[in-house]
Amino acid sequence: MEALLAITAIAVIASLVADRRKTLAGVRRGLRMFIGLLPTLVAVLAAVSLLMAAVRPATLERLLGGGGPLPFVAALFVGSIALIPGFIAFPLAGLLKDHGASTAVLAAFITTLLMVGVVTLPIEMRFFGRRIAIWRNLLAFAGAVVVAVVMTLILR
Amino acid sequence: MAPLTTRALKALKSALPWALAGLVIAMWVYDRFAAPFAFGRESGAGLWSFSLEMAAFLPAMFVLVGLFDVWVPRSVVERHVGRDSGPLAILWMVLLGTLQAGPLYGAFPVAVALWRKGTAPRNVFIYLGAFSALKIPMLTFEVAFLGWQFSLVRTAVTLPVFVLLAYLLERLLPADVSIPEAQLNEANQQR
């Protein structure tokens, strides 16, 4: 994150030195896009914080622990819906592992979490339109299932 | 003038984000100053951390995208990662995606800027795939909690899968597919 800020600062300064007006136009265009997106962003983030407060880690543990196909399917759906930053998701996955979640369940949870974003669909649709956003997520879900199954076969 | 119901719906839709955020903040305030209320405390803390995460890097990302837009010529982008680009484009997109950090919605503005400059749809999807699944800062976390074996196998299996999916998705879309310009148009009107 610091790297991004540093790169941006350097880019803005270099750009200013090269061409002031062009820089201002570019920065203004970028910030205008950001402001245009802000309402959608606020709605999604508020909804996600409500959702995350409603679901307790203990509930997840109960849902994703144990054997059989049910935790695997549950992991696919929880991972698809949840929007959890990496610095929380991986410790949580580690916790699930310690509580006996299988490799298949962990793989399903992590891959769908990373590749599929159901709650961020409104944001994605604003950028790409309904059709591309939905198709991309459907295919990513199918891909995540494939990845989870292959991983399970390899890591058995 | 649009019918009353349409206008009412529109007003409702534009009020929803602030109403939702207001609800979370109100519950947090209730917990803080009135009576203990765990749900309010936790959703408030969640919104706060998400907002911090967003404020820390999204504006910078958008500024970079804006600069990219005014400086990088379309011909350069088209030559390297456009419709007729070769397999080397995959490498460029994966490198670009893996070196960044942050949640996936931070990658969308970059992806859209690439698209508008003439990047082939498949390459935009490869970028999104690499960004979502293979970010290097995130991999270090994964190794720490799930082990290098898990991380290595996941990376090795995921990479070909999302490249294949990107080609498949490009095939599924019509050749002249376009993305909405709403983002910029709406902002232009506010000027």
Interface residues (C-beta under 8 A of the other chain):
Chain A: M1 A3 L4 L5 I7 T8 A11 V12 S15 K22 T23 A25 G26 V27 R28 R29 G30 L31 R32 M33 F34 I35 G36 L37 P39 T40 L41 V42 A43 V44 L45 A46 A47 V48 S49 L50 M52 A53 A54 L83 P85 G86 F87 F90 P91 A93 G94 K97 T103 L106 A107 I110 T111 L114 M115 G117 T120 I123 E124 R126 F127 F128 G129 R131 I132 W135 R136 L139 A140 A142 G143 V146 V147 V150 M151 I154 L155
Chain B: S14 L16 P17 W18 L20 A21 L23 V24 F39 E42 S43 G44 A45 G46 L47 S49 F50 S51 E53 M54 A56 F57 L58 P59 A60 M61 F62 V63 L64 V65 G66 L67 F68 D69 V70 W71 Q100 A101 G102 P103 L104 Y105 F108 P109 A111 V112 F125 L128 G129 S132 A133 K135 P137 M138 F141 E142 A144 F145 L146 Q149 F150 V153 R154 V157 T158 V161 F162 L164 L165 L168 L169 L172 L173 V177 I179 P180 A182 Q183 L184 E186 A187 N188 Q190 R191
